[in-house]
Amino acid sequence: MELVAGCYEQVLLGFAARPGEPWTVDPDFTHHAHTASLSAVAVNSKYVVTGSRDETIQIYDMRKKVEHGALLQHNGTITCLEFYGTSHLLSGAEDGLICIWNTKRWECLKSIKAHKGHVTSLSIHPSGKLALSVGTDKTLRTWNLVEGRSAFIKNLKRNAHIIKWSPDGEKYVTVITNKVDIYKLDTASITGTITTEKRISSLRFITDSILAIAGDDEIIRFYSCDSQKCLCEFKAHENRIKDIYSFEREGQHVIVTASSDGYIKVWNLDLHKIKNLPSLLCEVNTKARLTCLAVWLDRASEMKENCDKAATSAQANEDEKPPAVKRRKVCWTNRSGILIKRRRRIVPAKRKLEAALRKKKKKQNSSE
């Protein structure tokens, strides 16, 4: 897996993280991606895309580790990027546009004037049929992605700067300064509110009902969406936290954090003991002023590695079987010289003897 982070120094940083005992993280690449500071980063199974104050979106092929191109549709700072699977990318910017991109040919399928002010955040429903966006025009907008049009507009009292769907798509949250409003999808009404002391900079759903929230301080807090109570909090960094990323690997919940102190840290969260502090798996000092974070997971390599392990295990089990159980495969050629495969039949000794006697008797009869 690759920890990728953008910074004020216009550079995209990549660090190879290797799970194990202990986890290790090593510098992998640095790329002068833009002519201004990076403001957003998103990943799917093949690509990493970055947005910047230079108004461009840069594409990187992570499997080949090469630049793939640039997208130049926006006229303003790129504020948010989000992939839907391997087929589409949505981008939002300070020009008020939301662009829908086809990731096969990297063409803009539709450019929507989404907000009168800046687009501050967007989120795609797990079904891929809906998206939500918030902007500096004090509105929350629901988008029908099948038809590429606005489906619903909700006026807010203040500007929201973060919006996020839950993994099951049954609820979504908006963040206004230091307040998180939790909405239920079927009623579009607020079911609860979480308030923190300082402005919230990043938020992630760990499960359908647990939120990880980071503010303009060094503490990460985990909240229940149902009770709106703080389940756990811990000091993660020495300075304010800029971004949080989370993923699940082999049943393990992993939290990755990036801070203004230049550190990226990887944590293990035990959901069965949520009140216990997460344990630090590894960390790296980037020596940069970080702005955004994502984790690229090489699913193809992981699947191949798992298949190889399964094949090795199966072969080991096969080798442990007693020889009498095995059946030998024998190659034969037919009259056309084409190679064919047959299983050699195991003939009991008694039947072999009877066959030999019949053959001998037949030979004697023919000689008479």
N, C-alpha and C positions, 0 to 999 in steps of 0.2 A: 504494500500500500504506500501511497505517496501523500505526505502532508504538504499542501500548497497554500501559500499565503502571499497576499499583496501588501505593499507598503507605500509610504509617502515618497520613498526614494525611486519610484517609477519601475521597480523591479518585481518580478514574480519569482518567488523562492520555492524550491522543491526539496523535500527531505524524505528519504526512504526509511520507512518504519518497518521493522521486522519483529513480529510477535515471537515470543519465546520466554525463556527463563534466564536472564531478564529480557525485557523488550529492549531493542536497540534502535537508535535513530541516527542516520548519517546524512550529511549534505549530498544532494544528488545533482541539482542544477540551479543556476541563477540566470534569469533572462531579463534583459532590459526591454520590458514589454511595451511600454508606452512613453509618451513625451510629457506626461503629467502623472500625478499620484493615482494609484489604483483604488477604485471605489467599490467594486463588486467582483465576486468570483463564483463560478458554478461548475459542477462536474457531472458527467454521466459515465457509462462504462468505457467510452473511448476517448472522449474529449474533455479538455479543460478550457473554459472561456473566461476572459477577464474583461471588465469594463473600467473605464477611466474618466478622469476629468478632461481628457483630450478628445472626448466625444466618440471614441471608437471602441469596438469590441474585437478583441484578438482571440483567435482560435488556435489551440495546440492539440496535436495528435499525440496522446500520451503513450500509445503503444509503440509508435515509431520515434517518439521524442523529437518531433520537428514542428515548426510553425505550419499551420494549415491555411491561414489567410486572415482577412480582417473584414468586419461588417461596418458599413459607413452610413447607415440609414438615419441615425439620430443627429440632432443639432443641440447638444447640451450634455452635461455630465451624465454618464450611465449610472443610474442609482440602484437598479436591481436586475438580476438575471436568474432564471430558473428553467431547468430542463424538465420535459415530460418524457421519461423513458429515453429511447434512442431515436425518436422520430422528430421531436419538436423542441424549440427553445423560445421562451418569452423574454423580452427585454423591455425595461422601462427607463425613462430618462427625464431630465429636467425640462425637456421640450413638451412634456405632457403626453407623449406618444407611448403606446404599447405596441411592439412589433412581434409578430408571430413568424418564426423562421422554420423552414424545413431543413433538418440537419443532414439529409442525404445529399442535396444539391446546394445547400446553404443559400437559398433564395428567400426573400421576404414574401410570405404568402399574403399577409395583410398588415397594414399600418393603421392603427386606430387612434384617433384623438381622444384619449381616455379621460384626461383631467384638464381643467382650465389653468391650473398651476403645474407644479412638478408632480411626477409620479414618484412617491416615496418608497412604496413597497408593493409587491404582488405575490400571489400564491396560487398554485394550480391544485384543483381538487384531485384526489387520487384516481378518480374515474377518467380524468382528462377532458371532461365535458364542460366544466365550469372553471372560472378563475375569479379571484377577488383582487381588487387594487384599492389603495388609498393614496391621497395626494394632498397638496397644499391648498386645495379648494374646499376643504372640510367635508369631503364626501367619501363614502365607501361604495364602491361600484362592483356589481356582480356581472360577469361576462359569460355569454353563451359562446363557447369556443367552437361548437359544431357549426354555428351560423356566422360567427365572427361579429356579434353585435352585443349591445348593452341589454341586460336582462332586468336589472333592478338598481336603483340609486337610493342610498340612505344618507341623509344629512347628519353630520356629526357636529357636536358643539365646538370641538377644537380639532386641529390637524393631527391625524395619526401618522406615525412614522414606521410602524411595523404591522404586518398582517400575516397570519399563518393558519393553515388548515391543520387539523389533527390527523394522524395517520389513517384513522378509519373514515374520515370525511364526515363525521357526525357533528362536529363542532369546529368553530374557528375563533381566533382571538385577535383583538386589535390592541395596539400599545399607543397610548397618548401620554407622552412625557414619562411619568412614573406610575401610570395606572394601566392595568391589563383588564380589559373587558372580555368575558367569555360568552360567546353566542352559541345558541343551539340552531342547527341548520333548518330543521323543519318549521320552527316558529320565527326564526331570524330575530329573536329577542335575547336580551342579556340575562344569563342565568347566574352570574356571579362576577365579582370584581376583586382583583388582587392589587394592593397598593404597596409600593416600596418607598424607602426613604429618598433614594436618588433616582435620577433619570435612567431609564432602561436602555441599554445599548444593543442587547442581543437576547434572543429568546428561542428555545427549542423544545419541541415535544419529545420527551424520552419514551413515554408510552401514550396511549390514548387519554390517560387521565393524570399524567405527571408532567409538569413543566419545569425546565431548567431556565432560570432567569439570571442575567448578569447586568449590572448597572454601572454607573460611573464610579465604581469602587473596585476593590480587589476580591470581593466575595461573590460566590455562586450560591444561589438558593434554589431548592427544589420545592415546588408547591403542588398541592392536590387541586385539580380542577373542580372536583366535587365539593370539597369542604372549604377551598380557598385558604387552607392553612399551610404554613411553612413546615415541611417534613424534615428538612435538614439544611444546614448552611455551613460553608467552610471557606477559609481563606485560600484562594487558588494562586494569587500572584501578589507582587509587591506594588503593583500599580493598577490602574483601571483596566477592566477587561473589554476588549474591542469586539470579540466574536466568539461564538460557541458552535461546535459541530458535534453531532452524535451519530452513532451507528451501532448495529448489533453484529457481532462476529462469534459464531459457534456458541450461541447462547450467552455470550458475554456482552454487557452494555458498556460501550466505550464512549467517553466524553473527551473532546479535544478543545482546548481553550487557547486563545491568542490574546496577548496583552500589550499595552503600551510600553511595558518594561522590556519588550523584545523577545520574551520567551513564548514558545509553544509547548504546552504540556498535555500529556495523554493520561487519562484517569480511568480506573476501573470502578464501575458503580454496581454494587450488589443490591438489586431491587428487593430481595427478600429481607435485607437488613438495611433499609433505606435510611434509618436514623444513624447508622455508622458512617463515618467519613469515607469518601471515595479514596482508594489507594492510588498513589502515583506510579504509573507504569514506566514512563520515560519523559524526558524533557530535552529541549534544545534551545540554545541562546542564538537567535538570528542576528542580533546586534542591529536590528532595523526597527523603525517605527511602524508597527503592523497596523493594517486597516481592515483586512478581511481574510477569511479562512475557509478552506474546504478540504475534504479528504477524498482522494481518488483511489477507489478499490479496484484492483485488477481481478475482476471476477473470473475471467477466462483462465488466468494462470492458477487461481485458487481451485477452480473446478478440475483443471488438468492434474494439479498436485493431489487433490483428493481422489481422483480416478486412479492415479498411479499408486497411491497408498492402498486403495481397495484391491487393485489388481495384484499388488505384491502380497497382500494379506491372503487373497484367494489362492495364489500360487503356493504360499507357505502351507495353507491348510490342505491343499491337494497333495503336496509332497509328504505330509504327515500321514496320509491314508495308507493302510496296508497294501502291499503289492497285489494281493489276490483280488482286490476290489477294482483295480485299474483295468481299463480295456485299451489295448494298443491300437493305434490307428495305422492302417497300412495303405500305401499308395499303389494304385494299379493303373495300367494303361489299357484302353480298349483297342479294338482293331484299327481305329483311325489314328491311334497314337496320342489321343487326348487323355490327359491325366485325370483320373477319377479317384474318389476316396471311398473306401469301404471299411466297416468295422470287422475285424477278424473275430469270427464266432468261436466261443469257447466250447469245445466238444468234450463231454465227460469221457473218462477212460473206458467205461463199460461199453459205451456206444462205439468207441474207436475199435475195441476188440471184436465186437459183433460185425462191424463193417469189414474188418480184415478177414474174418472167417468166411463171410459171404463171398468175398472176392476170390478167396482160395478155392472154395467149392465150385464156383462158376468156372474157374480156370481148369479144374479137374474134369468137369463135365464137357467142356469144349474140346479137351484133348482126347476124350474117349470117342 
